[in-house]
Amino acid sequence: MKKFLPSLLILIVVALASFAQTTPLASFSPSRAQMLQRYKDAAIKDSLVRKTVFKLSVTPNWSGASSFWYKNILADSLVEYVWVDPVKNIKRPLFDALKIADALKAAGHKAIQADRLPIKNAFVYNNANKIAIAVDRHFYDVDLTSYTLSKIDSLPVDQTDYPGLTRVPARWQRVRSNRTSPDKLWNFTIKDHNIFLEPTNGGSKIQYTTDGTASLPYGEVTWSPDSKHLVAYKIKRVVDKPVYHLLTSLPNTTRSQLKENAYKQPGDEFTTYEMFVINVDNRSVKKVDTDIIDFFDAPRLQWSNSKQFMFEKVDRGHQRFRIIEVNLNDGSTRNIVDEQTKTFIYEQRIFTYYLPETAEIIWVTEKDGWRHIYLVDTKKGSVKNQITKGEWVVRNIDSIDVKKREIWFQASGMNQGEDPYFIHYYRIGFDGKKLVTLTKPGFNHRITWSNDKQYFVDTYSAVDKAPVSILGRVLDGKQLMELEKADVSKHSAFGFKLPEPFKAKGRDGVTDIWGVIYRPTDFDSSKRYPIIENIYAGPQDAFVPKLFSATNEMQSMAELGFIVVQIDGMGTANRSKAFHDICWKNLADAGFPDRIAWMRALATTYPQADTTKIGLYGTSAGGQNSLGGLLFYPNWYKAAVSACGCHDNRIDKQWWNEQWMGYPVGKHYDEQSNITNAHKLKGKLLLIVGEADTNVPPESTYRVADALIKAKKSFEFLAVPGMGHSDGGTYGRTKKRDFFVKSLLGIDPPDRNNDE
C-alpha cells in the first residue's frame, strides 16, 4: 500500500492543479467605497510617478566638431551639467557648480543654489576653458580657470561648416524661381494673365504668351539654370469649399461666433496645372507632352542640366507614381520611374534624392513588398541596383554622403526574433555593400550625430526596459562610453509596474501581432479584470509604444481596476506591404480580426483578462475605430468612448482619406460609414467632440448622434465648448474613466458634485 502513496499524491496534485486551471477566477469587484479610494490612489500615483525616474535620456549640445555637453535632472529637481570629449574619451562636470553659483551671486543673482543652477542654455568655446551661459535674461562669458563673469549680449552660435553628409531635403519643399533670370538679364512678370519678359537694363516688355485668360491664367513660372527657358503653367484655380463650426462660449459675448475654414473633402476638385516650356530666344511656347497635373500643387523641378528637368507626378487615387523627364527643346517626355499598384502607394513615404552629377536617383519604394532603397539610372530610365533588400523595412533616410556614396538610414525588422518595430540605425554603400550596424539588438533606438558625423549619442530602451544612453563611434558602431543609465529605483520602490510587450498570431494564424499590456500596481492574479483597448488603427503609422515612459494614460486607467492594452493590427504601417494593404478601401476593418485574436491569446496566457467585459476608446481615426468596434463586432466589444471621430470618410480631410479609401468616392465609403451603420449600435457608447475642431469637422460626430437618435438608440454625448481636436482634455478623460467604471465594473463613479 505504501508504494502507491506517492503516485496517489501526484494524482491529487495534478487534479487540484487542473481544477484550479479550469475553475474561473473571481471577477475583480470592489465596493463603491473601495472604488472611490482607487480614484484617489490613482490621482496620487499620477502625481507621484513623475518624480520617480531620472536620467531618462541624454540631449547632447554639440560644440565644435564632436564635443558636447548635456544636463541631467536628478531627484528633488537637482541639476548637473556634464561635458564629454569623444576624441579623448573624457566625461567630466562641465564646470564647478559651487564656483559658478558664487560668481552668479556676486553678479547680483539671488537665491542661487549650486545644485539647482537656473542655466537655460550654454555654449562651450573651442578650448573648453571658457563657456557662455544664459541665466534669466542675462548672458555671461565664464572663464573656467578663474570663474570670472563677463556680461555679453547673447550666446555665441557655432558657425563651423562641416563638409560631408548632405541632409536630405523634404520632398514637399517647393522652390520658386526668382523673378530675375540666373544670368541677371531678364525679369518676368504676369500681366493680364500672360507672361512678359523685360530686360533688366530697362528695355521694353516683350509679351511671350497671348492665350492666358482670367479663368485660365499663366503662373508658377520657373527659370532654367542657363536662363534660356521658362517653365510655366496654365492654371485652373479651384477654391476649396468651407466647413464651419460654432464657438458657443466666448467670454464677454452673448452670441455664438461662426467660424469657417477652407477644407478639401474626398471627391473635391483640385486646382489643375498644364505645363508649358517657353524658349526665351525664339519666343516659342510648347505644351509639355504630359497629362494635366490635377492632384497636388505645381511640382518641384529637378534640373538634370540646362536641357532637361524631372518632376514627380502622383496620380489621384495613389496608385501610380512617376518621375518624368522633360526635354526643354521640344517638350517631349519620358518616364524615368513609373510605379503602379493595385492597392496604394503611400504618398507621404515616397522618398527621392537626385544626383544630377552622376545621373542617378536614390528612390525608396515598396515595389518588392517591403520598403527598400533603390539606385536609379536616369540615362537608362531603369533601376541600376537594389541597395537594401530583405523582409524588413527601411523607416527613414537620415543623410546621404555623395562623395563616399553611402546612405545613413533607419530600419526595423532586420534582427530575427526581435520586436519588428524596433528602430535601428545603419550605413550602407550605394552598391548595397558594406552594411554597418550602429545599434545593439533588443531595444528601440534614438540617435543624434556629432557635427563632424564621427560620433553619436544613442539612447535606447523598450517599454519594459529602462533607457541607457551611450557614446558611439560612427566608423564601426563601437560603444565608447556609457553616458547615463536611467535611475528607476524609486519607481520600483513605490510598486509601479512596467508594461509588458505581448505578441500573438493574427487572423491568418501566421503573422505576429504586437501589443502591450498595462496592469494595476495592486494586480491580483486571482481575479479577472475587464479589458480596455486603446485603439488607433490609422494606416499612416504604427502606434503601440516602443520606448520607456514612466507616465502613461493607459497605466493611469489601469489603476482603477482594468487591464489596458494597445495593439497594432493589420492595416497599419511599418511592416510588409501585404500587412499594410489590409486597409485599402477597408478602413472599417481597423485590424479588428487581429485585435480579437490577440486578446483571445492574451486570455489564454493570462486568465486574469476577462474577455466578457471589453471596452475600447480612441480619438480621431481612433474615434472612428472605437465606435466601429461596437457597430461591427458587438459580440466582442461592450463599451466604447469615441472622441472627435472621423466617422464617415467622406466628411474628413481629402488627403488622408483618399490615400486609404481610394478615388473616386464609391459605395464602399457609404458602406463603411459609422453614420450609415449607426442603427446597428449595441453596447454602451460615449461620444465626445470639441466644438472648435478644425481637423475633423465636428459635424462628423453630430451626424452620428443624429443617426443614433433617429434609430432610437441610447448613448451619452459630451460636447466641449471651445475645444479643438482632442480626447476632451482633462474633463473628457475623467468622463471616459467614469464611463468605463460604470459600464464594465458596474459601479457608480464619484459624484463630483457631492462626494469629497
N, C-alpha and C positions, 0 to 999 in steps of 0.2 A: 504493500500500500504506500509506503514512504516514497518509493521510487517514482510514483505517479504524481506526488505533490508539486514538484517544480513545474511539470507540464500543465497541471491544473491551474497553478498560479499564473503561468504565462497566458493561458486561455482567458482567464478572468481579466487580466490587464488589457489584453487585446480587445476583449469585448467592451470593457469600460471605455477604452480609447475610441473604439468605433462608435459607441453610444454618444460620447462627447462630440465626435465629429458630425454625427447625423442629427443631434438634438439642436434645434435652432437656438441661437443666442438670444438673450433677453434684449428687447429694444431699449435704447437709451431714452429714458422717460423721466426727466426731472420734474419736480413740482414747480408751480409758478414762482414760489419764493426762491427756490434754487435757481430758476431761470433768471429772475431779476438780479440775483447775485452774480450770475455768469456775465450778464451785461456789464455790471460794474467791474468785475475782474478783467473782462476783455478790454475795457477802456483803460484800465491801469496798465495792462500789458502793452497796449498800443503805444502808450506814452513811454513806458519803460524800455521797450525793445530798441528804441533809437539810441539809447545810452549804453548799449551792451556790447557793441562791436567797434573795433578801431583798426586803423591801418588797412582799410579795405582795398586801396589802390594807390598807385604812385602816378602823379601827374607831373612829368618832367618839364621843367622850364629850361630849354636848351640855351646854352651860352657859348658863342663861338662855334667851332666845328663839331664838338661832340660832348663837351661837359654840360652838366645840368644841375639844377637844384630843385628840391621839392619840399613840400610841407606835410607834416603828419599832424592830424588831430587826435589827441590821446584822451584817456579817461578824464572826466571832470573838466573838459574843454581845454586841457593843457595843449600847448602847441610847440612843435620842434621843427627846425629848419635844417635840411641836410644837403651837403654838397657832394657830388660824385664826379670823379675824373676817370672815364673809362680807359684812357690811354695808359695811365699809371695804375689803374685798378684800385683807386683810393675812394673810400667813403668816409666822410667826417662831418661834424657840425659845420654849417655854413658860416657861423660866427659864434663868438662868446656871448650868449644871451644876456648874462649879467652886465657885461660891459656895454652892450647896446642899450639895455634898459637905463643904465646910469647916464649914458650920453643923451638919450631922449629926455630924461628928466631934466638934465642941465639945459636942454634946448627949450624947456617950458612945457613939455607934455606931462600932464598929471595922470595919476592912477595907473602908471605903467608897471606891469609885472613881468619879470624876466621869463616866466613860463607861459605867459599869455600875451605875447607881443602883438600889437594890433597892426602888423605889417600886411598891407593889402597886396603889394607886389614888390618885386625886386629885380635888379639887373646886375649881373656879375661881369666885371671888366676882364680883359684878356688874361691878366696875370693872377687873377683870383685873390689879390691882396687888397682889392678895392671893389666895393659894391655900391649900388644906389638902391634906396628903399623909398617906398611910398607909405606914409603914416598919416592917417586922416586925410587932409587935403594938402599935405606938405610933402616935399621931396628933398632927399638928402643924399649926398655922396658920403660914404663912410670909409675912412682909411682903417683897414683891419689891423694895421701894425700899431696904431695909436688910439683907435676908436674916437677920432675927432670927426665931427659932422660939418659938412659944408652944404649950405642950402642951394638947391638948384631949381630950375623952373619946371622940369618934367623928367621922367625917366628916359634914359637913352634907349634907342631902338637898334637892334642888331641889323646892320645894313650889309653884312657879308653876303656875297653872292656865291653860292656853291654850285659848281658845274656837276653834270652827271645826269641824274634821273629827270625825266620830264613828267610832271604831274599831268594826269590825263584830264583834259577839259570836258565839261559837261556837254553832251550832245545837244541839249536844249538851249545852249547859249547862242543866241542869234547875233551875228556880227554884221552890222550895217556898214556899207561903204561910205566914205566921206563924200561930201558934195563935190569936193575938188578931186580931179584925177591924180593918180600917183605921180605923173610927170609934172604936175602943177600947171598944166597949160589950159585946162578946161574946168568949168563949173557946170553941173547940170541943174536944171530947175524944172518944176512941173507947173505949167501954165495952161489954163483952160483944158485940164485933164490930159495934156500931152507933154512930151519930153522935148526940152530945148537945151541946147548947149551954147555957152557963151565963153569966149576967150577970157582968160584971167587978166590979160593985158588991157581989157576994156573994149574989145570989139563988139560987133553986133551979135544978137542972139540968133541962133540957127535952129529952125524947127525940124525935128527928126521924125516925129510921128504926127499923124493927122486924124486917126480914126478913134482917138480916145473920146469918151463921152461921160456925161455926169453919172450914168448908170454903169459904165464900163471904162473907168479911167485907168491910165498907166500909173504905176508906182513901184515901190520896193526896188529901187534902182541900185545896181552894184557895178563898180568898175572892174575891168580885168586888170591884172598886175601890170601889164605893159601899156595901159591907157588906150588901147586901140579898139576896145569893145565895151559895150554896156550890156548887162543882163537886166531885163525889166519884165514886168508882168502887167497884163490887163486884168484888172481886179473887179470881181463882182462881190460887193460888200453885202454881208448878212448881219443884221443887228439881232443879237440874242434876245429872246423874249424874257421878260422878268418873272421872278417869283416874289411872293410877298410874305411879310409877317407883321404882326401887331405887337408893339410894346405897350402893355396894358398898365404898367405901374410905375411910370416915370415920376420922380419926385417933383413937387411944386406944379403939378398939372392936374387937370380934371378930365382930360380926354386921352384916349389911346392915340398912339402915333403909328401911322402906316409906313413901313419900310419896304423898299423893293431893291432887288439886285439882279443884274443880268445873269441868266443861268441856262446853260445849254443842257437839254434833256435828250435821252436816246431818241433817235429819229430826226432831231432838228437839223436844219441845213447848216453848212459851213460856208464861210467866205471862200471863193474859188480864185485860183491864180493860173493864168495862161502865160507860159514862159516864152519870151522873145529874146533874140540876140540882135544887137544894133552895132553895125560897123561904123566907127567914127569917121574914117576916111571917105568911104563911098556912100555913106548915109543909108545903106540898105538895112531893112528891118525884116528879119527872118523869124518865123514861128518855129520854135524848137519842136522836133518830132517826138513829142511825148504827150501823155494824157494830161488833161487839165488837173491841176492839184486841187482836190476837193475835200481834203482832210488835213487838218492842222494848218499852220501858217506857211508862208513862203519859206523854203528850206534854206539851211546854211549851205553855202557853196564851198567846195573843197577844190582848190586850184591845183591841177597837176602841173601845168605850165601856162604860158600865155595863149595856148591854142585849145586846151581842153580844161573842163572842170567836171566835178562829180557832185551829185546831190543824192540825198536819200528820200525814198518815197515809200510810205506805208499806205496801203490801200485800206479804205474804210471797211471795217469788219475784221481787221487784224489777221488776215490770212495770207497776205503777200507783202514781202519786204524786198525792195530793190535798191541797189546802188547803181545809179545811171550816169554814164559818162556822156557829156555833150561836146560836140565838135563846134567851135565858135565860127568856123568859116562857112559851114553850110547848115548848121542847126541839126545835123544828124545825131543819133544817139545809139548807144549800145549798153546792154546790161552787164555790169561787172559782177554783181551779185543779184540773184533772183531766187529768193527763198519762198516757197509756197507750202502750205499745210492745210489739212482737212479740218483742224481744230483752230488753234490760235497761235499767233506769235506774240509773246509778251513784250509789248512796245517799250515799256519803261526799262526793260533789262536788255534791250539791244545795245551792244557796245561796238563802236568802231573807232579805230585810230589810224589816221592817214600818214603814210610815209612817202611823200612825193619824190624824195631824193632817190629812193630805191624802187619806186613804182610798186608799193606794197600797201596792204591794209591789214591791220590786226582786227579780227572780227570774232565776236563771241556769239554763239548760236547754239540752239538745242537740236540741230538738224539730225544728229545721230541718236537722239533720245536722252541725252544728258547735256548740261550746259558746259560747253568747252570752247577753247581758244583755237582759232584757225589763222593761218597766214595766207592772204590772197595776193595773187599776181595780177596787177591791174592791166598789164600789157596783154596778157593772155585771157584775162577775164575768167580765171579759174582758181581754185584752191591750190596753193603751192604745197602746203603740208598742214596736217592737223598737229597743233602744238601740244595740246593736252588731250588725253583720252582715258576712258575707263568708266566704271559705274559709280561715279562720284560727280560732284557739282562744283564748278567754279562760281564763287559767290561774288567776287569783286576784283577789279584790277586796281592795284594801288598806284603803280608807276611803271614807266617803260624806259629802259636805258637803250637809246637808239645806237650809241657808239658800241656798247658791248653786246647789243642785240639780245637783251634779257628783259623778261617780264616779271614783275613782282605782283603776286596775286594772292587772294584768299580763296580757300576751298573748304568743303566739308564732305565727309563720307569716304575719304581715302583710306582711313585706318579701319581694318576689319575688326568687328566686334565692338566698336565704339558707337556711341550715340552719333547717328549720321548727320546731326545738325551742328555739331561742334565745329567752330571755325578755326582753321589753322592757316598759317602763313607759309608761302613758298616762293621760290625763284626758279625760273627755267629759261633756257635759251629759245630763240625764235625757231630753232630746228627741232624743238621738243626734247632736247638732250640736256644733261647736267641739271637735273631737278635737285634743288636743295631744300630740305625741310628745316624750318626755323623754329618750330614749336613742338613741344612734347605731347604725346597722346594722352587721352583720358580726361581732357579739360577743354573748356571753351576759352579762346584767347582774344586779347586786345593788345595790339602793338602800336607804339609810337616810335618814329625813327629819329635818329640824330640828324642835325643839319647836314653833315657830310655823308649821311647814309651808311656809315661804317658800323654803327651800333644801334641797339634798340632797347626799349623798356617794354617788357611783356608782363601784363597782369593776367593770370589765368585762374579759373575757378570752375565750379559747377554748382547747381542749386544745393547740393548736399556736401560740397567741399569748399572750405574757406579759401579766399584768394591768397595767392602768392605773387609777389612782384619781383622780377629778376632783370638783371642787365645781361644782354646777349650780344654776340658778335655776328654781323651780317655775313661775313665771309663764309662761315661754316655752320652758323646757328648755335655755336657753343655758348653755354651759360657761363658767364664770367663771375657773376656775383649774385647772391640773393639779397635783394634790397630790403624787402619787408615781407613779413608773414602776418596775415590778419590775426588780430587778437580777439578771439571769440569766447574766451574763458568765462566772462560774465554772462554771456548769452547762454552757455551751457549750465552755469551755476544756477541761473534763475529757472531752469527747467524748460526753456524754449526748445522746441523740436525743429529739426531741419526737414524740409520737404523730401519726398522720396521719388526719384525718377522711376517710371514703370513702363514696360513695353509689353505689347500683346499682339497677336496676329489680327489683321484687319479682315474685311469682308471676304477676301479671296482665300483666307486661310494660309497665306504665304507671306504677305508683306508685313513687316514690323511697323506697328503704330506706337508712337512715343507720347507719353504724357507725364504728369507729375501729380503727386498726392500730398495733400496737407491734412494733418490731424490735429485735434485739440491737444494742448500740452498735458492735460489730465486724461488722455486717452485711456479708456478701459477696454482691454482686449476681450472681456467677457460680455461686452454689449455690442449691439448693432446700431449704426448711426446712419441717418439719411445722407444721401449723396447730393451735393450741389455741383453742377458743372459750370465753370466759367467758359463761355463759348464765344469764339470769334473765328469764323470759317472764311474770312475774306481771302480770296485766292492770291492776293498780291504778296503774301509772305507766309511765314510760319510764326506761331505766336506763343508756344509753350516756353517759359523762361529757361535759359540755359546758364545764366550767371548767378552767383551767390547774391542774395539780398536778405538783409535782416528784417526788413519791413515789407509786408505784402498784404494786400486786402484779402487774399484768399486765406492766409493764416489767421487774420483777424476774424473772418467769418467762421472759420473752423472752431475758434474758441467758444462759440456759442453752442457747440454740440453737433457739428457736422463733419463729414469727410468731404473736402472740397478738392475738385480735380480740374485739370485743364489738359486738353488733348489736341493734337494736330492730326486730323483725319485726312483721307484722300481728298484731293481738290485744292489743297494748299500748296505753297511753293517750297522750293529748296530741296526737292527730291527729284526723281526722274520725270521726264516729260509725261509719261503714261500716268504717273501718280497725280500730276497736276491736271491732266486733261479731263479728269472726272468732273471738273467744274464746268466744262464747256456747255453752254446753253442749259445749265443744270445747277444753278446756284441753290435751288431749294434742297438739293441733295445734302449740301453742307457737311459731307463726311459722316452723316448720321449712322449708316451701317457699320462704319469702323468704330465710331464712338461707343455704340452699343456693344459691339464685340469686345472692345477694350474693357468696358465696365463689367461685362459678364466674367471676363478673365480676372479682373480685379477682385470680384466677389468670390471667385473660386480660390484664389490665393489668400485673400483676406475676408473671411466670412463676416467680419465686422461691418462690411459695406452692405447696406440694406438696399437692394435693387428694387424693392417695392415702394420706396419713397425717394424719388429722384426729381430734383429741381434743376433749372438752368437759368443763367442770366447773361446778358450781353448788351453792348451798346453799338449803335451804328449798324454795320453789317452783322455784328453780334446780336443786335436787337431784332433784325430780320430772322436770324438763326434761332434765337430763343423762342420767339413766338412760333416759328416753323416747327420746332420740336413738339409743341402741343397740337398743332394742326395736323402734322403728317405722321407723328409717332406717339399718339396719345396713350397707347398701352405701355409705353416706357416712361415718358416724362409726365409728371403730375402737377408741376407748378413752374411758372416762368415769370421772370421780370425782364421786360423788354424796354430799353431806353433808346430814344431817338432813332428808331429802327428805319432801315431802308426797306420798307415793307412791300414796295412794288418797284421793280427795276425800271419801270417807265417814268417814275417820278424823280428818281435820283439823278445824279450828275451823269452826263453823256460819256465822258472819257472812261470812267470806271466801269460802268455797266455794259457798254458795247464791247469793251475789252473781253468780258467773260460771257456775256449773253449773245454777242454777235449782232450783225446788221444784215438785212433790215430787221426792224422790230416785228417779230412774228407772234403766233398764238402761244408759243412757249412762255413768253413774258406774262401773258394773262394767266396761263395755267399754273404758274409757279408763284403768283402773287398772294401775299398774306391777306390782302383785301378781298380778292376773289374767293379765297378759301376760308374767310373768317367764320362762316357759318358752321364749320367743322369743329370749332373750338370745344375741347374737353379739358378738364382740369382747372387750376387756379391761375389767373393772369393779372399782373400789374403792368400797365403801360405808363411810361414816363416820357415826357417830351419837354424840351426847352423852347419857350415861345420865340426866342430870338435865334434859332438855329439857322445859320447860313450855309451849312454843309449839306445836311439832308433836310429838305423843306419840311416844316412842321406838319403840313397837310398830309404827309405820308402816314403819320401816326393818327391824326384826326380822322382820316378816311377809314382806318381800321376801326376806330371807335364807332364811327357812323355805321359801318357794316355790322359790327357786333350788336349795336343797339337794334338795328333793323332785323337781325336774326334772333333778338330777344335773349342774348347771352349775358351772363353775369361776368363782370370784370371790375377791376379797380383802375383808376386813372389819376395820374398826377401831372399837371402842367406847371412848370416852374417859371414864374414871371421873370423876364429879363435874362434868362439863362440861354446860352448858346448850345452848341453840340456837346453833350455831356451825359454822364450817367445820372444826373440830377444833383451833383455836388454832395456836400455833407448831408443835407436833408434827404436827398434821394437815396444815398447809400444807407442811411438809417431806416428809411421806409422799406428798402429792399431786405434788410436783415429782419425787420419785424414781420414782413410778409412771409419769409421762409420759416421763421419760428412758429408762426400761426399755421401755415399751410402744411408743413412737414412734421412738426413736433406736436401740433395741436394745442399749443399754449398761447394764451394771450400775451402779447408783448407789453412792455412798460406803457402805462398810461401817463404820458409826459405832462398831462395837464394836472395830474393828481399824485402819481407815485413820486416818492422822493428819490 
